Amino acid sequence: MTYQVEVKNVSLKYKKFEALKNISFKLEDQKIYGLIGRNGAGKTSLLSILSALREATEGVVTVSGEPLFENAKVVEQIRLIYQKDYKDEYSKAGQLIKASARFSPNFDREYAETLIKRFKLPKNRAANKLSKGMQSVLDVIIGLASRAPITIFDEAYLGMDAPTRVTFYKELLEEQARSPRIIILSTHLVSEMDYLFDEVLILKNGSLLLQEEYETLISKGVTITGGIKEVDEFIQGRRILGSEQLGGTKAVRLYEEELEQLVAKAREKGLDVGPISLQELFIYLTEDEAEKV
């Protein structure tokens, strides 16, 4: 069964503070969705609603047409993985993985054992005795092996070192090919993880700034490189993300909705044209006006 998630006019208030403001979007395909935003943008608040840990102040979330909140049949199809505090957890890592199967009807124990070996998790060690990196490994093993149709990772991998994160990213892509599902990755590691995303959602100040396919989004950014005078003349009146200068050469990053004509004109003038990263676009799109001055 293929699941769909619809968020319709969702707002969330904590007393007088509005953490989420009238957000609407759909997750309709078995894709990897990147959820990005600056600190305080509302990512964790949104994920708490998507996992039914919190009820929206206004609006509704449905999964395949059924209301999500307080709907046990729907909630068991969702798995939220986040950074847990294991300081008082004396159970062994392997025991916690087995126990988690009770809450995930699609949990694959054989796959979990494969992941334990791949990540070299000491499953007979108490969770509170694991390093921060291995605690993160424990969390992502539970998430991957859950095979929940909607699997959410909220910064759960931050405790890992770089090589272990790379192993996680590779395993995530392999698992998505084997057993497709809706996967949501909330992250600050945009430059490291962008290649994982099929689609991107960007939050800014509690609002949904955009939802767009990754390839479509990054196609709106371009780097123009050439002589300082030629580049300065070419970029007049355009939206500039940033620039660098070395000797007589200047490189400027631009953001435009329609790039085809701009690229053609740049090449006519002998300027070099190159791509731009999602992180650069993200920084520009989420800046406040005062930061752009």
C-alpha positions in Angstrom: 0.0 0.0 0.0 1.2 3.5 -0.9 0.6 6.1 1.8 0.0 9.9 1.3 0.3 12.6 3.9 -1.7 15.8 3.6 -1.1 18.8 5.9 -3.9 21.3 5.6 -3.8 24.8 7.1 -1.8 23.6 10.1 -0.8 26.1 12.8 0.7 25.5 16.2 0.8 27.9 19.1 2.6 27.7 22.5 0.7 30.2 24.5 1.3 33.5 22.6 4.1 32.1 20.4 3.1 30.8 17.0 5.6 28.1 16.1 3.8 27.1 12.8 1.7 29.4 10.7 -1.0 28.0 8.3 1.2 25.3 6.7 -0.2 23.2 3.8 1.6 20.5 1.7 1.3 17.0 0.5 3.7 14.1 0.5 2.3 11.9 -2.2 5.1 9.6 -3.4 7.6 7.2 -1.9 10.4 9.7 -1.9 13.1 11.0 0.4 12.0 14.5 1.5 14.5 17.0 2.9 13.0 19.3 5.6 15.4 22.2 6.1 15.2 25.5 7.9 17.2 27.6 10.3 17.1 27.1 14.1 13.7 28.0 15.3 12.0 27.7 11.9 9.6 25.1 13.2 11.0 21.8 11.9 10.7 19.8 15.2 7.3 21.3 15.9 6.1 20.2 12.5 7.6 16.7 12.9 5.9 16.3 16.3 2.6 16.9 14.6 3.4 14.6 11.7 4.2 11.8 14.2 1.0 12.5 16.2 3.0 13.4 19.3 1.3 16.8 19.4 -2.1 18.0 18.0 -2.1 21.1 15.8 -3.8 24.2 17.3 -5.5 24.7 13.9 -5.8 22.6 10.8 -5.6 18.9 10.2 -3.1 16.2 9.1 -4.4 13.1 7.2 -2.7 10.0 6.1 -4.3 8.4 3.1 -7.5 10.3 3.9 -7.7 9.3 7.6 -7.1 11.8 10.4 -3.8 11.2 12.0 -4.1 12.4 15.6 -5.3 9.8 18.1 -5.7 7.2 15.3 -3.8 4.1 16.4 -4.1 2.3 13.1 -2.5 5.2 11.3 0.1 6.1 13.9 1.6 2.6 13.9 2.6 3.2 10.2 4.8 6.2 11.3 8.2 6.0 13.0 9.9 9.2 14.3 13.6 8.9 15.1 15.2 11.7 17.1 18.2 12.2 19.4 17.2 10.4 22.7 18.8 10.8 26.1 19.9 7.4 27.1 21.6 8.3 30.4 19.1 6.4 32.5 18.6 3.5 30.0 20.2 0.4 31.4 18.8 -2.1 28.9 21.2 -3.5 26.3 21.2 -2.0 22.8 20.0 -5.3 21.3 17.1 -5.6 23.7 16.0 -2.1 22.8 16.0 -3.0 19.1 13.9 -6.1 19.8 11.5 -4.1 22.0 11.0 -1.5 19.3 9.5 -4.2 17.0 6.4 -4.2 19.1 5.6 -0.7 17.9 6.3 -1.3 14.2 4.2 -3.9 12.5 6.6 -4.0 9.5 9.7 -4.3 11.6 12.3 -6.6 10.0 14.5 -8.4 12.6 16.8 -10.0 10.1 17.5 -6.6 8.5 18.1 -5.1 12.0 20.8 -7.8 12.6 22.4 -7.0 9.3 22.5 -3.3 10.3 24.0 -4.2 13.7 26.9 -5.9 11.9 27.3 -3.2 9.3 27.5 -0.4 11.9 29.4 -2.5 14.3 26.9 -1.8 17.1 27.9 -3.5 20.4 24.4 -4.9 21.0 25.3 -6.4 24.4 26.3 -3.1 25.9 23.8 -1.1 27.9 22.5 1.9 26.0 23.7 4.4 28.6 27.3 3.0 28.2 27.3 3.6 24.4 29.2 6.5 23.0 27.0 9.3 21.5 27.9 8.1 18.1 26.7 4.5 18.9 23.6 5.8 20.5 22.8 7.6 17.2 23.6 4.3 15.4 21.1 2.5 17.7 18.4 5.1 16.8 18.9 4.9 13.0 18.9 1.1 13.1 15.5 1.2 14.8 14.3 3.6 12.1 15.6 1.8 9.1 14.6 -1.7 10.3 11.1 -0.4 11.3 10.3 -0.3 7.6 7.5 2.1 8.6 5.7 3.5 5.5 6.4 6.9 6.9 9.8 7.1 8.5 11.1 10.4 10.0 14.6 11.2 11.0 14.9 14.4 13.1 18.6 15.1 13.3 19.0 11.6 14.7 22.5 11.1 13.1 24.3 14.1 14.5 26.2 12.1 17.1 27.9 10.0 14.4 31.3 10.7 13.0 31.7 11.5 9.3 32.5 7.9 8.1 29.5 6.5 10.0 27.2 9.2 8.6 28.4 8.2 5.1 27.5 4.6 5.9 24.1 5.7 7.0 23.5 7.7 3.8 24.5 4.8 1.7 22.3 2.4 3.6 19.4 4.8 3.4 19.6 4.9 -0.4 20.0 1.1 -0.7 17.0 0.5 1.7 14.9 3.0 -0.2 15.6 1.1 -3.4 14.7 -2.2 -1.8 11.7 -1.1 0.2 10.4 2.3 -0.9 8.6 4.5 1.6 8.1 8.1 2.6 11.3 9.2 4.3 11.6 12.7 5.9 15.1 13.9 6.8 15.2 17.0 9.0 18.8 18.3 8.9 21.2 21.2 9.3 23.8 19.2 7.3 22.5 20.5 4.0 25.7 20.4 2.0 26.4 16.9 3.1 23.0 15.4 2.6 21.5 17.3 -0.4 22.1 14.4 -2.8 19.8 12.2 -0.8 16.7 14.4 -1.4 14.1 13.8 -4.1 12.1 16.8 -2.9 12.9 19.7 -0.5 10.6 21.6 1.9 12.0 24.8 3.4 10.6 26.4 6.6 11.2 30.0 7.5 9.9 31.6 10.7 7.2 29.0 11.1 5.9 29.2 7.5 6.4 26.9 4.5 8.6 28.9 2.2 8.6 26.3 -0.6 8.2 22.7 -1.6 10.0 21.7 -4.7 11.8 18.8 -6.4 15.5 19.0 -5.6 16.6 19.2 -9.3 14.1 21.9 -10.1 15.1 24.0 -7.1 18.9 23.9 -7.7 18.3 24.6 -11.4 17.2 28.2 -10.3 20.7 29.0 -9.2 23.8 29.6 -11.3 27.4 30.8 -10.9 28.7 33.3 -13.4 32.5 33.6 -13.7 34.6 36.0 -15.8 36.5 39.3 -15.8 35.4 41.7 -13.1 34.1 44.4 -15.4 32.2 41.9 -17.6 30.6 40.1 -14.7 29.7 43.4 -12.9 28.0 44.6 -16.0 26.1 41.4 -16.6 24.7 41.0 -13.1 23.2 44.5 -12.9 19.6 44.2 -11.6 19.8 40.5 -10.8 19.4 38.7 -7.5 22.8 38.0 -6.1 23.5 35.3 -3.5 27.2 36.0 -3.1 30.4 36.6 -4.9 34.2 35.9 -4.7 37.0 37.7 -6.4 40.6 36.5 -7.2 42.9 38.8 -9.1 41.1 39.9 -12.2 38.4 37.2 -12.0 35.1 37.4 -10.3 32.5 34.7 -9.6 28.9 35.6 -8.7 26.1 33.3 -7.6 22.7 34.3 -8.9 19.1 33.1 -8.2 16.5 33.3 -11.0 13.2 31.6 -11.7 14.0 31.3 -15.4 17.6 30.6 -16.2 17.6 29.5 -19.8 17.9 32.9 -21.4 20.3 34.2 -18.7 22.7 31.3 -19.3 22.5 31.8 -23.1 23.3 35.6 -22.7 26.2 34.9 -20.3 27.8 32.4 -22.7 27.3 34.9 -25.6 29.4 37.4 -23.6 32.1 34.8 -23.0 31.3 34.2 -19.3 31.6 30.8 -17.7 28.4 29.3 -16.3 28.4 26.8 -13.4 26.0 25.2 -10.9 25.1 26.3 -7.4 24.5 24.2 -4.3 21.3 23.7 -2.3 23.0 25.1 0.8 23.8 28.4 -1.0 20.2 28.6 -2.2 18.9 27.7 1.3 21.0 30.4 3.0 19.8 33.0 0.6 16.2 32.1 0.6 16.0 32.0 4.4 17.8 35.3 5.1 16.0 38.1 6.6 16.0 41.4 4.7 18.4 42.9 7.2 20.9 40.2 6.5 20.8 40.9 2.8 21.9 44.5 3.3 
